[in-house]
Amino acid sequence: MFDISPFRIAPGTTSLKSFDPDSNAGIEGGKAEAKASLRSLRHELAALQRRLWAESTQKLLVILQAIDTGGKDGTIRHVLSGVNPQGVKVYSYGKPNETEIAHDYLWRIHRNTPANGVITVFNRSHYEDVLVVRVKNLVPQSVWEKRYQHINDFERMLSDEGTTIVKIFLSISKEEQRERLQDRLDEPDKSWKFQKSDLDERALWDDYQTAYEAMLSRTSTEFAPWYVVPANRRWYRNVVVSNIFIQTLQGMNPQFPEAEPGLEGLIVE
């Protein structure tokens, strides 16, 4: 079994410099081995998701965070390609709209948390309120500083009410980001993704790294752990994230419900 424990963040001080975004540890056969294993991982994830949906008493929330070009969309597309879409929901969070701004910052998040039997994936999340808000000074420190505890309390409540929570940070290098941004500019079918403001965000790289480290250190808990996944190599990222999904669901151990009594020997005519 692929060991996901090295990627899990223990509560306390975290330095992203201790994680190599170019790592492929545990997959000695490289890209070919990864592609082969992904096929079986997709089948295993799909089987576990069917059991979760059928059982309909547990729920899984997966939170994906990454810097721009970090690969959140690609991760969702590749890892979840084999599951039944009926039992999976994906929500993307951008700049809050007028209605969302009129409520507390967790309002738009809470209403999208998973129901029984569902896997919900947040593409960005409430963590933007201790990331971009902090880096760009959108609110005073006295405001965003309190939010780490707000978030921990919110996730504790979800956990207590039966939601399993896993949080994944996709870590890429600054050079990898440069190459991905350049690819967007150079390839006609990707240029629509590029905005000039992406360069303004890139100029804040160091500030974002500091904010990510604080996020990981202060909000990785036993009931809602963070995993830092090396994401320079997309194929490696997909294998690691798939294993995090699968091993989390295995720990939840969903079961098919018992069949209705009296079905033994019944013949459909």
VENURVEN-V867144 format. One record per residue. N is the residue number from 0. RES is the residue in three letters. PSI is psi as a letter, one per 40 degrees, with the letter a starting at -180 (none if undefined). NEAR is the number of other C-alpha atoms within 10 Angstrom. D_LAST is the distance of its C-alpha to the last C-alpha in Angstrom with 1 decimal. Layout:
# VENURVEN-V867144
n = <N,N>
res = <RES,RES>
psi = <PSI,PSI>
near = <NEAR,NEAR>
d_last = <D_LAST,D_LAST>
This chain:
# VENURVEN-V867144
n = <0,1,2,3,4,5,6,7,8,9,10,11,12,13,14,15,16,17,18,19,20,21,22,23,24,25,26,27,28,29,30,31,32,33,34,35,36,37,38,39,40,41,42,43,44,45,46,47,48,49,50,51,52,53,54,55,56,57,58,59,60,61,62,63,64,65,66,67,68,69,70,71,72,73,74,75,76,77,78,79,80,81,82,83,84,85,86,87,88,89,90,91,92,93,94,95,96,97,98,99,100,101,102,103,104,105,106,107,108,109,110,111,112,113,114,115,116,117,118,119,120,121,122,123,124,125,126,127,128,129,130,131,132,133,134,135,136,137,138,139,140,141,142,143,144,145,146,147,148,149,150,151,152,153,154,155,156,157,158,159,160,161,162,163,164,165,166,167,168,169,170,171,172,173,174,175,176,177,178,179,180,181,182,183,184,185,186,187,188,189,190,191,192,193,194,195,196,197,198,199,200,201,202,203,204,205,206,207,208,209,210,211,212,213,214,215,216,217,218,219,220,221,222,223,224,225,226,227,228,229,230,231,232,233,234,235,236,237,238,239,240,241,242,243,244,245,246,247,248,249,250,251,252,253,254,255,256,257,258,259,260,261,262,263,264,265,266,267,268>
res = <MET,PHE,ASP,ILE,SER,PRO,PHE,ARG,ILE,ALA,PRO,GLY,THR,THR,SER,LEU,LYS,SER,PHE,ASP,PRO,ASP,SER,ASN,ALA,GLY,ILE,GLU,GLY,GLY,LYS,ALA,GLU,ALA,LYS,ALA,SER,LEU,ARG,SER,LEU,ARG,HIS,GLU,LEU,ALA,ALA,LEU,GLN,ARG,ARG,LEU,TRP,ALA,GLU,SER,THR,GLN,LYS,LEU,LEU,VAL,ILE,LEU,GLN,ALA,ILE,ASP,THR,GLY,GLY,LYS,ASP,GLY,THR,ILE,ARG,HIS,VAL,LEU,SER,GLY,VAL,ASN,PRO,GLN,GLY,VAL,LYS,VAL,TYR,SER,TYR,GLY,LYS,PRO,ASN,GLU,THR,GLU,ILE,ALA,HIS,ASP,TYR,LEU,TRP,ARG,ILE,HIS,ARG,ASN,THR,PRO,ALA,ASN,GLY,VAL,ILE,THR,VAL,PHE,ASN,ARG,SER,HIS,TYR,GLU,ASP,VAL,LEU,VAL,VAL,ARG,VAL,LYS,ASN,LEU,VAL,PRO,GLN,SER,VAL,TRP,GLU,LYS,ARG,TYR,GLN,HIS,ILE,ASN,ASP,PHE,GLU,ARG,MET,LEU,SER,ASP,GLU,GLY,THR,THR,ILE,VAL,LYS,ILE,PHE,LEU,SER,ILE,SER,LYS,GLU,GLU,GLN,ARG,GLU,ARG,LEU,GLN,ASP,ARG,LEU,ASP,GLU,PRO,ASP,LYS,SER,TRP,LYS,PHE,GLN,LYS,SER,ASP,LEU,ASP,GLU,ARG,ALA,LEU,TRP,ASP,ASP,TYR,GLN,THR,ALA,TYR,GLU,ALA,MET,LEU,SER,ARG,THR,SER,THR,GLU,PHE,ALA,PRO,TRP,TYR,VAL,VAL,PRO,ALA,ASN,ARG,ARG,TRP,TYR,ARG,ASN,VAL,VAL,VAL,SER,ASN,ILE,PHE,ILE,GLN,THR,LEU,GLN,GLY,MET,ASN,PRO,GLN,PHE,PRO,GLU,ALA,GLU,PRO,GLY,LEU,GLU,GLY,LEU,ILE,VAL,GLU>
psi = <h,h,h,e,d,e,e,h,h,i,h,a,h,h,h,e,e,e,h,h,e,e,i,f,h,e,g,d,e,a,d,d,d,d,d,d,d,d,d,d,d,d,d,d,d,d,d,d,d,d,d,d,d,d,d,f,e,i,i,h,h,h,h,h,i,i,i,h,e,e,f,d,d,d,d,d,d,d,d,e,d,e,i,h,e,d,e,h,h,h,h,h,h,a,h,i,a,d,d,d,d,e,i,i,e,e,d,e,d,d,e,e,i,i,i,h,e,i,h,h,h,h,g,i,a,e,e,d,e,e,c,d,d,d,d,e,f,d,i,i,d,d,d,d,d,e,d,d,d,d,d,d,d,d,d,d,d,d,d,d,e,e,h,h,h,h,h,h,h,h,h,i,i,d,d,d,d,d,d,d,d,d,d,d,d,d,h,d,e,e,d,d,e,h,i,d,e,d,d,d,d,d,e,f,d,d,d,d,d,d,d,d,d,d,d,d,d,e,e,h,i,d,e,g,i,i,h,h,h,h,e,d,h,d,d,d,d,d,d,d,d,d,d,d,d,d,d,d,d,d,d,d,f,i,i,i,i,i,i,h,i,e,e,h,e,h,h,h,none>
near = <5,11,12,16,9,11,17,16,19,18,15,12,11,18,13,14,9,7,16,17,21,18,15,21,12,12,16,10,9,14,15,11,14,19,15,10,13,20,11,11,20,21,14,17,22,18,15,22,26,20,17,25,22,17,17,18,15,21,25,27,24,20,23,24,21,19,22,15,20,22,22,22,12,14,22,18,12,17,21,18,14,17,18,13,13,10,19,17,15,16,15,12,13,10,9,11,9,8,8,14,12,10,10,9,15,17,13,18,15,13,8,15,20,23,17,17,21,25,26,21,23,22,19,18,18,18,19,17,20,22,21,16,17,19,20,12,11,12,14,10,13,8,13,18,14,11,18,18,13,14,18,17,13,14,20,18,13,19,17,11,11,15,24,22,21,21,22,21,23,23,24,23,15,15,10,17,17,13,12,17,21,14,15,17,16,11,10,9,10,13,14,10,11,15,12,7,9,13,12,10,16,17,11,12,15,12,16,19,18,14,18,22,15,18,18,25,19,18,24,21,18,12,17,21,17,25,25,24,28,26,28,24,16,17,19,25,25,26,24,28,24,22,22,24,20,20,18,15,21,13,9,15,12,21,15,12,10,7,8,7,6,7,8,8,6,7,6,4,3>
d_last = <45.7,47.7,50.2,50.1,52.7,55.7,54.4,54.1,57.0,58.6,60.0,63.7,65.7,63.9,65.6,63.6,66.2,64.8,61.6,61.8,59.6,59.9,58.5,55.8,56.2,53.5,52.3,54.9,53.1,53.5,51.4,49.6,48.5,47.5,45.3,43.5,43.0,41.7,38.7,37.5,38.7,36.5,33.4,34.5,35.3,32.0,30.2,32.4,32.0,28.2,28.7,31.3,29.2,26.2,28.7,30.5,33.5,36.0,37.6,39.9,42.8,44.5,47.9,49.4,53.1,55.4,58.6,58.3,56.6,55.4,51.9,49.7,47.6,47.3,46.3,43.4,42.3,42.3,41.2,38.2,37.1,33.9,32.6,30.1,32.4,30.3,31.7,35.2,38.0,41.5,44.5,47.9,51.0,54.1,57.1,56.2,56.1,58.1,55.5,55.0,58.7,59.0,57.0,57.6,56.8,53.7,52.1,50.4,49.2,47.8,45.4,43.7,43.1,39.5,36.9,34.7,32.5,34.7,37.2,40.1,42.9,46.2,48.2,51.6,51.6,53.9,56.0,57.6,59.5,61.4,61.5,62.4,63.8,66.1,67.1,67.9,69.5,67.3,67.9,70.7,70.3,70.5,67.1,65.1,66.5,64.7,61.4,60.8,60.6,58.6,56.0,55.9,55.5,52.7,50.8,51.5,49.9,46.8,46.6,47.1,44.2,41.8,42.3,43.1,45.8,46.9,49.7,50.6,53.9,54.0,57.5,59.2,62.9,65.2,65.7,62.0,61.8,64.7,62.9,59.6,61.6,63.5,60.3,59.1,62.4,62.4,58.9,58.1,54.4,55.5,58.6,56.8,56.2,60.0,62.2,65.9,65.3,63.5,67.1,68.3,65.5,66.3,69.9,68.7,67.1,69.2,68.7,65.0,65.1,67.1,64.6,61.6,63.4,64.0,60.4,59.2,61.8,61.5,57.7,56.1,55.0,53.0,50.3,50.4,52.0,53.2,52.7,55.2,53.5,55.8,54.7,57.2,54.8,51.5,49.6,51.0,50.3,46.6,46.3,48.1,46.2,42.8,43.8,45.0,41.6,39.7,42.1,42.1,38.3,38.4,40.9,38.6,35.8,32.8,29.6,25.9,25.1,23.5,19.8,18.9,19.4,16.7,14.1,15.0,12.5,9.6,6.2,3.8,0.0>
